[in-house]
Amino acid sequence: MPTMVRPPRPLRLTLEAAAAAAGYRHLNDYLVDLLEAAHSGQPLPVPQAYRKEKLPLPDKTEAA
């Protein structure tokens, strides 16, 4: 089931910057990993390891 969140703009900008700094191409991938880490007590995984295990959503700008 899809889930949508709409953080306030300042928070979204902070999250986008953190995701980019951590090496994520997609904010959604970062948010999933961040939530999983917060609830499991485990550190945030390395983005490259995430991409090997799961396929990221296609980039809409690449499809155009």
N, C-alpha and C positions, 0 to 999 in steps of 0.2 A: 504494500500500500504506500503510495507516495506521501511524503510529508513536506510541508512548506513552512519555512520560518521567514519572518520579515523583521530583521533587527533594525533598530534605529540607524540612520545613516552614519553617525560617528563610529558606532560599533562595527558596522559592515566594513567601513574603510580600514579599521584596525584589524579585523579578521582577514581581509584581503591582503593587507601588508604582511601579516604573520604567515599566511599561507604561501605567499610568494617567497618570503625569506626562508621558509622551510623547504622550498623546492617543489611545491605543488603547482600544477597547471590549472587545477579546477578547485574552486572554493568548496564545492560539495564534498569532494574527496577529503579535504582537510577537516571539514566539520564532522564528518562521520568518524574519522580517526580521532579527532579531539574528544568527541563525546564518548567513544569507546574507551579511550585512555582515562578519562575522568571517572567513568563508572567502574573500571576494572582495577584502577590503581597502577596500571602499567604505563611506562613512558610512551610518548607519541612515536609511532613507528617511522622508519625512514621511508619517504615517499616512493623510492624506486622499488622497495620490497613490496609495497602495496600494489604497484602497477603490475608486478609479476604474478601476484596472486589473483587479482581482480582486474577486469577490463574497465577502464574509465569510460564515462559517457562520451560520445563523440563531440568534438568541438564544433559548434554550429557555424563558426566562421570558416572552418575548413570545408564544410559541405557546400557552401555557396559558390 
